[in-house]
C-alpha cells in the first residue's frame, strides 16, 4: 500500500505474519497507534516468516524493499509492529538509513504525549528510561540530529546523552517519587474505606468508551477522543447515585494487545486503584467483532496487577451503532451478567445505576452476615 507524500510526520509501517491468529487485529491496531501518535502512513510492508531473522528481524530482501521505499519518499521513520532487540534496531537503522522504532517504543511515545498529571509523566518517563537503557549504544549519534517527534518524546534525545550511571540515578529518583505518590494514594484510599463509600473502577480495552461513560455518570469533563489511549491518567470522582449513595468512580487507562510489560510495571501504582476497587465496570465495545478477544486481553492485564479477584460487570457499550436494545442480562442464578448501553446517547444508564445499587445492597448484606449474591468476572 502506497500513498504519495513527503510530509515530515510520515512513516513506513512493517508487519510480519508469523502465523499468530490475531495477526489481522494486531495490524489494524498498529495503524490506529500510528494515527494516535500523529503519524501519516505512506506505505505498509508485509511479509510472512516462520520466525524472526536474528540480525534484521525481517529477511534481507524485505529490508531492502523497505529501504527502497524510504529512499524514494524520503521517509523519516519506520515502525515495526513487533518488539525489536537492541541489535536488530541498530542493524535495521544502519541498513535502512532512517530512524527505526518498534511497537513498544510507539506505545511509550503515545503515553508520553497523553500524560497530563505529575504521576503520569513520572510513570511514562520511568518506563521510557528502562526501555531505552538497553538501547544506548549506537543510538546516541543519531538522536541529536533527529527532528522527528515520534519515538523521541519524553526523555528521548536529552536522556540518551547521559551515561548509564546518570541514567540509573534518574531511574532511582523516579522510583522514589512513585513510592511517595503511592503512599499518598493509599492514604486517600484508606479515607474512602473508612467512609464506607463504594469504589468502582471503569476498565476495558482502549477506545471502548470508558471516558464517555465516566463523563455521563459523573458530569465530569474528561478528555474523550476516537483514538487509542485518549485517557492516560487515572481520574476519580465522587458521585451520588440514587439507591446506592456515594460512589467513587475511577476512569483508568485502556488496555491493548501486547501492552509492554515495562509499562504495566511503571503504572502499577496507578493501576492499584483498580486492584483495590469494590467493583469493576468492564466496558466493552459491543460493535467490535473482536470484543471477546478484547475481554480476554483486559482480563490478562487484570491478572497481572492482581485484580482478577475483583467482582466485575461487563458493560457492552456503543449499542447505538447496532440494533441491540438497552437492558440487563442475567445468568441462570439471577446475577447480573451484562449491561447493554450507549454512553453516547444515555440509553441503558438507568439500568447501570440500578445495578450499582444492587451491588451495594449485596455488599451490605454480606457485611451483616447474610447470604449475598456472588459476583464474579466473566470471560465472555
Residue frames as qw, qx, qy, qz and C-alpha x, y, z in Angstrom:
[[0.000, 0.890, 0.455, 0.000, 0.00, 0.00, 0.00],
 [0.458, -0.018, 0.035, 0.888, 1.47, 3.36, -1.02],
 [0.048, 0.927, 0.367, -0.066, 0.45, 6.96, -0.65],
 [0.553, 0.420, 0.011, 0.719, 2.49, 9.65, -2.31],
 [0.293, -0.941, -0.088, -0.142, 3.60, 12.25, 0.24],
 [0.602, 0.311, -0.384, 0.627, 6.77, 13.80, 1.59],
 [0.425, -0.797, -0.017, -0.430, 5.24, 15.26, 4.76],
 [0.073, 0.580, -0.690, 0.428, 7.57, 15.28, 7.77],
 [0.519, -0.201, 0.675, -0.484, 5.32, 13.20, 10.05],
 [0.845, 0.256, -0.281, -0.376, 5.17, 10.17, 7.81],
 [0.423, -0.445, 0.785, -0.080, 6.25, 6.59, 8.32],
 [0.605, 0.183, -0.707, -0.317, 6.52, 3.19, 6.74],
 [0.733, -0.326, 0.416, -0.428, 4.73, 0.52, 8.75],
 [0.411, 0.348, -0.835, -0.111, 6.20, -3.00, 8.77],
 [0.729, -0.212, 0.431, -0.488, 4.29, -6.07, 9.92],
 [0.302, 0.306, -0.883, -0.189, 5.31, -9.71, 9.56],
 [0.848, -0.165, -0.033, -0.502, 2.89, -12.60, 9.82],
 [0.036, 0.404, -0.901, 0.155, 4.33, -15.45, 11.90],
 [0.424, -0.188, -0.856, -0.230, 1.05, -17.36, 11.89],
 [0.037, 0.150, 0.660, -0.735, -0.49, -15.80, 15.02],
 [0.075, 0.567, 0.810, 0.132, -4.32, -15.98, 14.98],
 [0.044, -0.871, -0.345, 0.346, -4.68, -12.29, 15.90],
 [0.497, -0.052, 0.309, 0.809, -2.38, -11.01, 13.15],
 [0.103, 0.602, 0.486, 0.625, -5.07, -9.01, 11.30],
 [0.375, -0.868, -0.323, -0.041, -6.27, -7.36, 14.51],
 [0.611, -0.520, 0.052, 0.595, -2.71, -6.53, 15.57],
 [0.406, 0.201, 0.390, 0.801, -2.06, -4.92, 12.18],
 [0.091, -0.773, -0.435, -0.453, -5.19, -2.76, 12.44],
 [0.527, -0.799, -0.181, 0.227, -4.11, -1.67, 15.90],
 [0.585, -0.183, 0.187, 0.767, -0.72, -0.68, 14.51],
 [0.174, 0.532, 0.416, 0.717, -2.49, 1.64, 12.06],
 [0.354, -0.843, -0.336, -0.228, -4.53, 3.17, 14.89],
 [0.662, -0.565, -0.061, 0.490, -1.47, 3.51, 17.12],
 [0.471, 0.092, 0.266, 0.836, 0.41, 5.34, 14.37],
 [0.048, -0.684, -0.417, -0.596, -2.58, 7.60, 13.80],
 [0.533, -0.796, -0.284, 0.054, -2.84, 8.31, 17.54],
 [0.629, -0.415, 0.075, 0.653, 0.82, 9.34, 17.53],
 [0.198, 0.851, -0.025, -0.486, 0.17, 11.82, 14.73],
 [0.313, -0.320, 0.739, 0.504, 1.82, 9.69, 12.05],
 [0.693, 0.509, -0.040, -0.509, 0.66, 9.57, 8.44],
 [0.703, -0.127, 0.673, 0.192, 1.29, 6.16, 6.92],
 [0.409, 0.641, -0.348, -0.548, 2.60, 6.26, 3.37],
 [0.607, 0.304, -0.704, -0.207, 3.45, 2.58, 2.97],
 [0.788, -0.341, 0.410, -0.308, 2.67, -0.72, 4.62],
 [0.426, 0.464, -0.769, -0.107, 5.18, -3.52, 4.09],
 [0.842, -0.247, 0.315, -0.360, 4.03, -7.02, 4.98],
 [0.438, 0.435, -0.781, -0.092, 5.61, -10.44, 4.79],
 [0.922, -0.289, -0.016, -0.256, 5.34, -13.98, 6.09],
 [0.291, 0.538, -0.754, 0.240, 8.02, -15.83, 8.01],
 [0.771, -0.277, -0.573, 0.021, 8.27, -18.83, 10.28],
 [0.620, -0.606, -0.234, 0.441, 10.49, -16.98, 12.74],
 [0.049, 0.986, -0.091, -0.127, 12.25, -13.59, 13.03],
 [0.720, 0.488, -0.258, 0.420, 15.68, -13.12, 11.50],
 [0.687, -0.490, -0.270, 0.463, 18.24, -12.89, 14.29],
 [0.439, -0.094, 0.073, 0.890, 20.04, -9.92, 12.77],
 [0.072, -0.080, -0.256, -0.961, 17.37, -7.87, 10.97],
 [0.461, 0.233, 0.599, -0.612, 14.10, -9.38, 12.26],
 [0.748, 0.565, 0.120, -0.327, 12.82, -9.31, 8.65],
 [0.846, 0.115, 0.336, 0.398, 14.72, -11.02, 5.85],
 [0.345, -0.375, 0.261, 0.820, 17.37, -9.08, 3.95],
 [0.139, 0.337, 0.654, 0.663, 15.17, -8.89, 0.84],
 [0.194, -0.804, -0.558, -0.070, 12.28, -7.40, 2.81],
 [0.391, -0.701, -0.079, 0.590, 14.63, -4.90, 4.45],
 [0.301, -0.063, 0.461, 0.832, 15.93, -3.88, 1.00],
 [0.010, -0.612, -0.659, -0.437, 12.30, -3.29, -0.04],
 [0.318, -0.842, -0.361, 0.242, 11.74, -1.06, 2.99],
 [0.433, -0.471, 0.169, 0.750, 14.98, 0.83, 2.33],
 [0.243, 0.247, 0.576, 0.740, 13.94, 1.50, -1.28],
 [0.139, -0.790, -0.553, -0.226, 10.61, 3.00, -0.18],
 [0.438, -0.753, -0.162, 0.464, 12.36, 5.12, 2.44],
 [0.401, -0.245, 0.339, 0.815, 14.82, 6.45, -0.10],
 [0.147, 0.442, 0.637, 0.615, 12.20, 7.09, -2.77],
 [0.238, -0.801, -0.445, -0.323, 9.83, 9.01, -0.49],
 [0.206, 0.459, -0.414, 0.759, 12.41, 10.41, 1.93],
 [0.686, -0.572, -0.363, -0.267, 10.57, 8.83, 4.85],
 [0.002, -0.669, 0.524, -0.527, 11.96, 9.83, 8.27],
 [0.480, -0.302, 0.673, -0.475, 10.59, 6.88, 10.25],
 [0.589, 0.031, -0.755, -0.286, 9.96, 3.12, 10.02],
 [0.549, -0.327, 0.480, -0.601, 7.69, 1.48, 12.60],
 [0.352, 0.088, -0.926, -0.103, 7.80, -2.29, 13.17],
 [0.712, -0.365, -0.122, -0.588, 4.67, -3.98, 14.53],
 [0.898, -0.130, -0.384, 0.170, 6.89, -6.09, 16.78],
 [0.503, -0.828, 0.221, 0.113, 9.40, -5.83, 19.61],
 [0.698, 0.599, -0.302, 0.251, 12.93, -5.46, 18.26],
 [0.788, -0.403, -0.112, 0.451, 16.09, -6.35, 20.14],
 [0.164, -0.872, 0.161, 0.433, 18.69, -3.57, 20.56],
 [0.402, -0.283, 0.673, 0.553, 20.94, -5.27, 17.99],
 [0.364, 0.511, 0.722, 0.291, 18.12, -5.65, 15.46],
 [0.075, 0.943, 0.273, -0.177, 17.19, -2.00, 15.86],
 [0.251, -0.730, 0.379, 0.511, 20.78, -0.86, 15.33],
 [0.417, -0.035, 0.764, 0.490, 21.23, -3.13, 12.29],
 [0.300, 0.696, 0.638, 0.137, 17.96, -2.00, 10.73],
 [0.030, -0.939, -0.066, 0.337, 18.77, 1.67, 11.28],
 [0.316, -0.546, 0.546, 0.552, 22.16, 1.24, 9.62],
 [0.365, 0.147, 0.813, 0.430, 20.74, -0.65, 6.63],
 [0.190, 0.765, 0.605, 0.113, 17.58, 1.39, 6.04],
 [0.354, 0.130, -0.001, 0.926, 19.34, 4.68, 6.85],
 [0.309, -0.536, -0.128, -0.775, 16.47, 6.23, 8.76],
 [0.313, -0.300, 0.632, -0.642, 15.03, 6.09, 12.25],
 [0.582, -0.133, -0.760, -0.258, 13.53, 2.71, 13.22],
 [0.356, -0.274, 0.579, -0.681, 11.28, 2.12, 16.23],
 [0.207, -0.142, -0.963, -0.098, 9.22, -0.86, 17.38],
 [0.398, -0.591, -0.574, -0.403, 5.68, -1.27, 18.68],
 [0.563, -0.558, -0.447, 0.415, 6.69, -0.79, 22.31],
 [0.327, -0.171, -0.003, 0.930, 8.51, 2.46, 21.57],
 [0.135, -0.377, -0.466, -0.789, 5.47, 3.72, 19.65],
 [0.508, -0.644, -0.560, -0.115, 3.14, 2.97, 22.58],
 [0.529, -0.445, -0.284, 0.664, 5.54, 4.65, 25.00],
 [0.180, 0.089, 0.208, 0.957, 5.61, 7.69, 22.73],
 [0.319, -0.549, -0.516, -0.575, 1.80, 7.93, 22.76],
 [0.585, -0.615, -0.474, 0.235, 1.80, 7.65, 26.55],
 [0.427, -0.235, -0.087, 0.869, 4.35, 10.48, 26.73],
 [0.031, -0.294, -0.378, -0.877, 2.08, 12.55, 24.51],
 [0.466, -0.568, -0.544, -0.405, -1.03, 11.86, 26.62],
 [0.545, -0.365, -0.561, 0.506, 0.35, 12.11, 30.18],
 [0.072, -0.789, -0.148, -0.592, -1.02, 15.19, 31.96],
 [0.641, -0.759, -0.001, -0.116, -0.63, 14.61, 35.70],
 [0.078, -0.774, 0.619, -0.108, 2.70, 14.67, 37.52],
 [0.683, -0.227, 0.685, -0.113, 2.34, 11.00, 38.41],
 [0.831, 0.485, 0.266, -0.054, 1.50, 10.04, 34.85],
 [0.415, 0.846, -0.327, 0.071, 4.54, 11.86, 33.49],
 [0.322, -0.624, 0.700, -0.130, 6.81, 10.23, 36.08],
 [0.803, 0.024, 0.584, -0.112, 5.47, 6.78, 35.20],
 [0.752, 0.656, 0.065, -0.001, 5.93, 7.30, 31.46],
 [0.194, 0.843, -0.492, 0.098, 9.46, 8.63, 31.83],
 [0.537, -0.447, 0.703, -0.131, 10.38, 5.69, 34.06],
 [0.853, 0.262, 0.450, -0.044, 9.07, 3.20, 31.50],
 [0.586, 0.801, -0.119, 0.039, 10.89, 5.01, 28.69],
 [0.061, -0.795, 0.596, -0.100, 14.21, 5.10, 30.52],
 [0.690, -0.233, 0.680, -0.084, 14.06, 1.41, 31.38],
 [0.815, 0.495, 0.302, 0.003, 13.30, 0.63, 27.74],
 [0.442, 0.867, -0.199, 0.111, 15.96, 2.96, 26.34],
 [0.444, -0.737, 0.509, 0.008, 18.68, 1.88, 28.78],
 [0.780, -0.054, 0.592, 0.197, 19.31, -1.25, 26.73],
 [0.621, 0.635, 0.362, 0.283, 19.48, 0.74, 23.50],
 [0.186, -0.906, 0.110, 0.363, 22.01, 3.44, 24.34],
 [0.447, -0.363, 0.608, 0.547, 24.84, 2.02, 22.25],
 [0.295, 0.188, 0.725, 0.593, 24.58, 3.04, 18.63],
 [0.062, 0.791, 0.594, 0.133, 21.65, 5.42, 19.09],
 [0.300, -0.726, -0.138, 0.603, 23.39, 8.49, 20.53],
 [0.305, -0.195, 0.421, 0.832, 24.97, 9.56, 17.28],
 [0.036, 0.444, 0.683, 0.578, 21.59, 9.85, 15.50],
 [0.194, -0.708, -0.652, 0.190, 19.42, 11.32, 18.22],
 [0.205, -0.570, -0.093, 0.790, 20.90, 14.79, 18.37],
 [0.001, -0.152, 0.508, 0.848, 20.21, 15.25, 14.67],
 [0.016, -0.428, -0.879, -0.211, 16.66, 13.86, 14.70],
 [0.218, -0.040, 0.060, -0.973, 13.85, 16.37, 14.27],
 [0.534, -0.250, -0.667, -0.454, 11.17, 13.72, 14.06],
 [0.435, -0.455, 0.359, -0.690, 8.97, 13.82, 17.18],
 [0.926, -0.155, -0.078, -0.335, 7.53, 10.32, 17.26],
 [0.925, -0.011, -0.270, 0.266, 9.66, 8.00, 19.35],
 [0.487, 0.239, -0.304, 0.783, 11.62, 10.89, 20.86],
 [0.374, -0.715, -0.095, -0.583, 9.08, 12.42, 23.22],
 [0.804, -0.590, -0.071, 0.011, 9.75, 12.43, 26.93],
 [0.565, -0.682, 0.332, 0.325, 13.36, 11.75, 27.92],
 [0.834, 0.504, 0.178, 0.135, 14.37, 10.66, 24.38],
 [0.574, 0.695, -0.152, 0.405, 17.03, 12.95, 22.96],
 [0.118, -0.799, 0.404, -0.430, 18.39, 14.57, 26.11],
 [0.795, -0.445, 0.359, -0.200, 18.31, 11.47, 28.29],
 [0.956, 0.233, 0.046, 0.170, 20.16, 9.35, 25.76],
 [0.390, 0.756, -0.324, 0.414, 23.08, 11.74, 26.02],
 [0.511, -0.683, 0.417, -0.315, 23.57, 10.78, 29.66],
 [0.304, 0.347, -0.886, 0.057, 25.89, 7.98, 30.65],
 [0.625, -0.283, -0.707, -0.171, 24.47, 4.87, 32.24],
 [0.353, -0.184, -0.634, 0.663, 25.43, 5.94, 35.75],
 [0.176, 0.084, 0.137, -0.971, 23.38, 9.14, 35.47],
 [0.551, -0.127, -0.539, -0.624, 20.55, 7.26, 33.80],
 [0.551, -0.251, -0.780, 0.160, 20.41, 4.74, 36.65],
 [0.151, -0.169, -0.469, 0.854, 20.39, 7.62, 39.13],
 [0.365, -0.010, -0.166, -0.916, 17.44, 9.20, 37.31],
 [0.603, -0.192, -0.707, -0.316, 15.55, 5.88, 37.36],
 [0.417, -0.246, -0.722, 0.494, 16.10, 5.61, 41.11],
 [0.062, 0.103, 0.216, -0.969, 14.85, 9.17, 41.61],
 [0.512, -0.084, -0.397, -0.757, 11.68, 8.44, 39.63],
 [0.581, -0.221, -0.783, 0.006, 11.10, 5.22, 41.57],
 [0.239, -0.204, -0.582, 0.750, 11.37, 7.19, 44.83],
 [0.277, 0.031, -0.038, -0.960, 8.84, 9.74, 43.57],
 [0.595, -0.151, -0.612, -0.499, 6.41, 6.98, 42.64],
 [0.457, -0.221, -0.789, 0.347, 6.74, 5.45, 46.12],
 [0.004, -0.183, -0.381, 0.906, 5.78, 8.78, 47.70],
 [0.454, 0.017, -0.292, -0.842, 2.84, 9.17, 45.31],
 [0.559, -0.158, -0.797, -0.165, 1.79, 5.62, 46.10],
 [0.265, -0.234, -0.702, 0.618, 1.75, 6.37, 49.84],
 [0.222, 0.143, 0.098, -0.960, -0.37, 9.45, 49.20],
 [0.553, -0.043, -0.557, -0.618, -2.80, 7.38, 47.15],
 [0.475, -0.189, -0.844, 0.161, -3.00, 4.78, 49.92],
 [0.032, -0.203, -0.506, 0.838, -3.90, 7.48, 52.47],
 [0.429, 0.097, -0.179, -0.880, -6.71, 8.67, 50.18],
 [0.571, -0.065, -0.749, -0.330, -7.92, 5.10, 49.71],
 [0.314, -0.196, -0.807, 0.460, -7.99, 4.40, 53.46],
 [0.177, 0.174, 0.278, -0.928, -10.04, 7.56, 53.99],
 [0.554, 0.042, -0.427, -0.713, -12.57, 6.36, 51.41],
 [0.517, -0.099, -0.850, -0.002, -12.73, 2.92, 53.01],
 [0.118, -0.186, -0.674, 0.705, -13.46, 4.43, 56.42],
 [0.356, 0.198, 0.081, -0.909, -16.32, 6.42, 54.94],
 [0.499, 0.234, 0.826, -0.117, -17.85, 3.21, 53.54],
 [0.450, 0.632, -0.138, -0.616, -18.03, 4.59, 50.00],
 [0.877, 0.259, 0.398, 0.069, -18.46, 2.13, 47.14],
 [0.124, -0.659, 0.508, 0.541, -15.33, 2.21, 44.96],
 [0.796, 0.454, 0.399, -0.027, -15.90, 1.44, 41.29],
 [0.220, -0.523, 0.525, 0.635, -13.18, 1.36, 38.62],
 [0.736, 0.602, 0.100, -0.294, -14.01, 1.57, 34.93],
 [0.396, -0.428, 0.708, 0.398, -11.70, -0.72, 32.95],
 [0.767, 0.519, 0.349, -0.145, -11.64, -2.02, 29.41],
 [0.686, 0.195, 0.378, 0.590, -9.89, -2.21, 26.09],
 [0.154, -0.370, 0.083, 0.912, -8.63, 1.08, 24.72],
 [0.233, 0.068, -0.395, -0.886, -11.24, 3.11, 22.81],
 [0.141, -0.349, -0.925, -0.044, -14.15, 1.10, 24.26],
 [0.227, -0.660, -0.324, -0.639, -15.82, 4.28, 25.53],
 [0.553, -0.375, -0.585, 0.460, -14.73, 4.28, 29.18],
 [0.191, -0.136, -0.180, 0.955, -14.22, 8.04, 29.45],
 [0.315, -0.274, -0.402, -0.815, -17.53, 8.78, 27.75],
 [0.616, -0.466, -0.628, -0.095, -19.27, 6.57, 30.30],
 [0.476, -0.278, -0.434, 0.713, -17.31, 8.20, 33.13],
 [0.005, -0.060, -0.053, -0.997, -18.37, 11.66, 31.96],
 [0.463, -0.383, -0.547, -0.583, -22.01, 10.57, 31.71],
 [0.644, -0.460, -0.599, 0.123, -22.09, 9.22, 35.24],
 [0.512, -0.425, -0.304, 0.682, -20.11, 11.99, 36.94],
 [0.191, 0.955, 0.223, 0.036, -20.83, 15.04, 34.75],
 [0.520, -0.571, 0.289, 0.565, -17.07, 15.42, 34.51],
 [0.502, 0.828, -0.113, -0.223, -15.18, 16.70, 31.50],
 [0.639, -0.366, 0.592, 0.326, -12.52, 14.04, 30.97],
 [0.219, 0.547, -0.521, -0.617, -10.92, 14.22, 27.53],
 [0.752, 0.239, 0.603, -0.115, -12.67, 11.96, 25.01],
 [0.313, 0.617, -0.474, -0.544, -11.47, 11.13, 21.51],
 [0.955, 0.221, 0.112, -0.164, -11.91, 8.35, 18.98],
 [0.491, 0.649, -0.557, 0.165, -8.30, 7.21, 19.26],
 [0.833, -0.165, -0.475, 0.229, -6.19, 4.77, 21.21],
 [0.565, -0.275, -0.389, 0.673, -5.11, 5.81, 24.72],
 [0.025, -0.731, -0.193, -0.654, -7.08, 9.07, 24.72],
 [0.570, -0.759, 0.104, -0.297, -7.12, 8.71, 28.52],
 [0.618, 0.340, -0.604, 0.372, -3.89, 8.00, 30.35],
 [0.007, 0.266, -0.612, 0.745, -4.11, 9.45, 33.85],
 [0.279, -0.440, -0.850, 0.078, -6.49, 7.84, 36.31],
 [0.191, -0.320, 0.040, -0.927, -9.29, 10.25, 37.24],
 [0.235, -0.363, -0.869, 0.239, -11.55, 9.72, 40.24],
 [0.266, -0.324, -0.060, -0.906, -14.81, 11.50, 41.06],
 [0.084, 0.224, 0.850, -0.469, -17.32, 11.08, 43.88],
 [0.354, -0.147, -0.427, -0.819, -20.91, 10.93, 42.69],
 [0.443, 0.061, 0.665, -0.597, -24.26, 10.30, 44.35],
 [0.331, -0.021, -0.784, -0.525, -26.35, 7.56, 42.72],
 [0.656, -0.231, 0.099, -0.712, -29.96, 7.06, 43.79],
 [0.962, -0.129, -0.093, -0.223, -30.37, 3.85, 45.76],
 [0.840, 0.191, -0.304, 0.407, -26.62, 3.47, 46.11],
 [0.462, -0.834, -0.033, 0.299, -25.38, 6.58, 47.89],
 [0.035, 0.876, -0.411, -0.252, -21.92, 7.98, 47.40],
 [0.934, 0.172, 0.218, 0.224, -19.78, 6.18, 44.84],
 [0.166, -0.748, 0.437, 0.472, -16.17, 6.88, 43.89],
 [0.846, 0.491, 0.202, 0.033, -15.78, 6.24, 40.16],
 [0.351, -0.634, 0.485, 0.489, -12.29, 5.93, 38.64],
 [0.751, 0.648, -0.028, -0.124, -11.54, 6.15, 34.94],
 [0.648, -0.485, 0.491, 0.322, -8.39, 4.22, 34.03],
 [0.125, 0.554, -0.627, -0.534, -6.02, 3.79, 31.11],
 [0.895, 0.260, -0.021, -0.362, -7.21, 1.42, 28.40],
 [0.624, -0.338, 0.676, 0.199, -5.51, -1.88, 27.68],
 [0.613, 0.619, -0.324, -0.369, -4.34, -3.29, 24.37],
 [0.988, 0.097, -0.041, 0.114, -2.80, -6.46, 22.92],
 [0.774, 0.170, -0.152, 0.591, 0.85, -6.92, 23.80],
 [0.201, -0.952, 0.037, -0.227, 0.85, -3.98, 26.23],
 [0.483, 0.522, -0.562, 0.421, 4.54, -3.56, 27.14],
 [0.720, -0.414, -0.512, 0.219, 5.30, -5.29, 30.43],
 [0.425, -0.028, -0.262, 0.866, 7.53, -2.41, 31.50],
 [0.203, -0.364, -0.161, -0.894, 4.66, -0.01, 31.02],
 [0.691, -0.497, -0.452, -0.266, 2.34, -2.10, 33.18],
 [0.689, -0.252, -0.422, 0.533, 5.06, -2.24, 35.83],
 [0.218, 0.142, -0.108, 0.960, 5.60, 1.52, 35.75],
 [0.397, -0.349, -0.190, -0.827, 1.87, 2.17, 36.01],
 [0.486, -0.247, -0.828, 0.131, 1.35, -0.35, 38.79],
 [0.109, -0.213, -0.524, 0.817, 0.87, 2.35, 41.43],
 [0.389, 0.102, -0.113, -0.908, -1.92, 3.92, 39.38],
 [0.597, -0.045, -0.679, -0.424, -3.43, 0.59, 38.42],
 [0.216, -0.097, -0.854, 0.464, -3.54, -0.41, 42.08],
 [0.382, 0.087, 0.203, -0.897, -6.58, 1.86, 42.22],
 [0.701, 0.078, -0.481, -0.521, -8.24, -0.82, 40.11],
 [0.530, 0.045, -0.830, 0.170, -6.96, -3.68, 42.28],
 [0.063, -0.101, -0.672, 0.731, -8.41, -2.02, 45.40],
 [0.427, -0.103, -0.207, -0.874, -11.86, -1.33, 43.93],
 [0.538, 0.052, 0.687, -0.485, -15.06, -2.94, 45.20],
 [0.697, 0.489, 0.515, -0.096, -16.33, -3.44, 41.65],
 [0.219, -0.280, 0.542, 0.761, -15.01, -3.25, 38.09],
 [0.618, 0.638, 0.259, -0.379, -17.18, -1.98, 35.27],
 [0.483, -0.183, 0.671, 0.532, -15.55, -3.77, 32.35],
 [0.460, 0.675, 0.059, -0.574, -16.52, -1.66, 29.34],
 [0.541, 0.040, 0.745, 0.389, -16.66, -3.49, 26.00],
 [0.275, 0.367, -0.329, -0.825, -17.12, -2.09, 22.51],
 [0.663, 0.249, 0.649, -0.278, -20.26, -4.02, 21.54],
 [0.626, 0.719, -0.024, -0.300, -19.74, -3.01, 17.93],
 [0.054, 0.671, -0.721, -0.165, -16.29, -4.61, 17.66],
 [0.896, 0.154, -0.354, -0.219, -16.01, -8.02, 16.01],
 [0.572, 0.278, -0.652, 0.412, -13.06, -8.69, 18.34],
 [0.436, -0.653, 0.144, -0.602, -14.93, -7.86, 21.54],
 [0.926, -0.367, -0.025, -0.088, -14.48, -11.26, 23.19],
 [0.785, 0.214, -0.204, 0.544, -10.77, -11.37, 22.40],
 [0.082, 0.625, -0.194, 0.752, -10.51, -7.87, 23.84],
 [0.714, -0.592, 0.028, -0.373, -12.28, -9.00, 27.02],
 [0.955, -0.125, -0.116, 0.242, -9.69, -11.77, 27.37],
 [0.534, 0.442, -0.198, 0.693, -6.82, -9.30, 26.88],
 [0.273, -0.689, 0.150, -0.655, -8.18, -7.00, 29.59],
 [0.876, -0.449, -0.004, -0.176, -8.55, -9.93, 31.98],
 [0.847, 0.162, -0.220, 0.456, -4.91, -10.87, 31.33],
 [0.219, 0.535, -0.255, 0.775, -3.74, -7.43, 32.46],
 [0.598, -0.601, 0.051, -0.528, -6.10, -7.52, 35.45],
 [0.958, -0.225, -0.140, 0.110, -4.46, -10.78, 36.48],
 [0.644, 0.345, -0.239, 0.639, -1.01, -9.22, 36.08],
 [0.034, -0.500, 0.273, -0.821, -1.92, -6.43, 38.54],
 [0.149, -0.132, -0.888, 0.414, -3.59, -8.89, 40.95],
 [0.390, 0.118, 0.184, -0.895, -7.09, -7.57, 40.24],
 [0.368, -0.023, -0.820, -0.438, -8.55, -10.78, 38.84],
 [0.199, -0.324, -0.872, 0.309, -10.46, -11.41, 42.08],
 [0.171, 0.237, 0.218, -0.931, -12.34, -8.09, 41.96],
 [0.435, 0.525, 0.718, -0.140, -16.03, -8.58, 41.05],
 [0.017, -0.256, 0.383, 0.887, -16.77, -7.23, 37.59],
 [0.539, 0.581, 0.531, -0.301, -19.79, -6.49, 35.45],
 [0.398, 0.102, 0.577, 0.706, -19.47, -6.47, 31.67],
 [0.246, 0.714, 0.252, -0.605, -20.82, -3.26, 30.18],
 [0.511, 0.290, 0.613, 0.529, -21.45, -3.59, 26.44],
 [0.019, 0.670, 0.082, -0.737, -21.19, -0.03, 25.16],
 [0.096, 0.348, -0.506, -0.783, -21.92, 1.62, 21.78],
 [0.362, 0.356, 0.861, -0.028, -25.24, -0.14, 21.20],
 [0.331, 0.742, 0.136, -0.567, -26.30, 3.00, 19.31],
 [0.143, 0.540, -0.650, -0.515, -24.18, 1.66, 16.43],
 [0.171, -0.029, -0.955, -0.241, -26.27, -1.51, 16.17],
 [0.539, -0.367, -0.403, -0.642, -29.79, -2.76, 16.86],
 [0.477, -0.172, -0.782, 0.362, -29.13, -4.12, 20.35],
 [0.369, -0.782, -0.263, -0.428, -31.66, -2.79, 22.91],
 [0.013, -0.533, 0.564, -0.631, -30.54, -1.33, 26.22],
 [0.834, -0.386, -0.117, -0.378, -31.01, -3.53, 29.26],
 [0.331, -0.563, 0.725, -0.218, -29.60, -6.03, 31.72],
 [0.805, 0.145, -0.540, -0.199, -28.83, -9.68, 31.02],
 [0.558, -0.542, 0.528, -0.340, -28.73, -12.08, 33.96],
 [0.258, 0.293, -0.916, -0.087, -27.29, -15.54, 34.30],
 [0.590, -0.259, -0.720, -0.257, -29.14, -18.68, 35.43],
 [0.448, -0.330, -0.650, 0.517, -28.65, -17.72, 39.08],
 [0.085, -0.911, -0.403, -0.032, -30.17, -14.28, 38.67],
 [0.470, -0.569, 0.087, 0.669, -26.83, -12.49, 38.82],
 [0.366, 0.876, -0.052, -0.308, -26.15, -9.56, 36.51],
 [0.818, 0.030, 0.384, 0.427, -24.01, -10.86, 33.66],
 [0.375, 0.173, 0.340, 0.845, -24.06, -7.99, 31.18],
 [0.132, 0.753, 0.346, -0.544, -25.43, -4.49, 30.81],
 [0.456, 0.387, 0.502, 0.625, -26.11, -3.12, 27.34],
 [0.054, -0.862, -0.272, 0.425, -25.99, 0.67, 26.99],
 [0.521, 0.600, 0.143, 0.590, -24.83, 3.64, 24.99],
 [0.434, -0.499, -0.227, 0.714, -22.67, 6.08, 26.91],
 [0.171, 0.088, 0.329, 0.924, -23.04, 8.46, 23.97],
 [0.313, -0.441, -0.473, -0.696, -26.86, 8.64, 23.96],
 [0.320, -0.301, 0.520, -0.733, -27.50, 7.71, 27.58],
 [0.842, -0.074, -0.297, -0.445, -29.62, 4.65, 26.77],
 [0.851, -0.076, -0.499, 0.141, -29.22, 1.99, 29.46],
 [0.202, 0.438, -0.498, 0.721, -27.65, 4.28, 32.09],
 [0.626, -0.412, 0.173, -0.639, -30.64, 3.87, 34.43],
 [0.970, -0.061, -0.225, -0.073, -30.12, 0.11, 34.30],
 [0.610, 0.336, -0.469, 0.543, -26.44, 0.62, 35.14],
 [0.180, -0.483, 0.381, -0.767, -27.28, 2.81, 38.13],
 [0.846, -0.285, 0.017, -0.450, -29.76, 0.18, 39.33],
 [0.897, 0.129, -0.377, 0.190, -27.05, -2.47, 39.00],
 [0.288, 0.435, -0.496, 0.694, -24.70, -0.39, 41.18],
 [0.538, -0.414, 0.250, -0.690, -27.44, -0.15, 43.79],
 [0.960, -0.088, -0.183, -0.195, -27.84, -3.93, 43.65],
 [0.686, 0.295, -0.486, 0.455, -24.11, -4.39, 44.20],
 [0.071, -0.467, 0.427, -0.771, -24.21, -2.04, 47.18],
 [0.781, -0.311, 0.076, -0.536, -27.14, -3.97, 48.69],
 [0.937, 0.072, -0.335, 0.067, -25.29, -7.26, 48.19],
 [0.442, 0.386, -0.511, 0.629, -22.21, -5.87, 49.93],
 [0.374, -0.450, 0.312, -0.748, -24.29, -4.56, 52.82],
 [0.921, -0.185, -0.076, -0.334, -25.96, -7.95, 53.28],
 [0.823, 0.223, -0.428, 0.299, -22.60, -9.66, 53.12],
 [0.152, 0.466, -0.479, 0.728, -21.18, -7.33, 55.77],
 [0.585, -0.346, 0.275, -0.681, -24.15, -8.14, 58.00],
 [0.300, -0.223, 0.919, -0.124, -23.54, -11.87, 57.58],
 [0.748, 0.375, 0.321, -0.444, -26.47, -12.54, 55.23],
 [0.649, 0.099, 0.649, 0.385, -26.14, -14.75, 52.15],
 [0.231, 0.739, -0.105, -0.625, -25.35, -12.30, 49.37],
 [0.836, 0.543, 0.079, -0.029, -25.24, -12.95, 45.62],
 [0.660, -0.386, 0.384, 0.517, -21.78, -13.94, 44.45],
 [0.447, 0.860, -0.103, -0.224, -20.29, -11.68, 41.77],
 [0.730, -0.257, 0.489, 0.403, -17.55, -12.94, 39.57],
 [0.101, 0.564, -0.469, -0.673, -15.57, -11.97, 36.47],
 [0.817, 0.395, 0.390, -0.157, -16.90, -13.33, 33.19],
 [0.457, -0.267, 0.594, 0.606, -14.80, -14.40, 30.24],
 [0.012, 0.128, 0.641, 0.757, -17.45, -13.82, 27.57]]
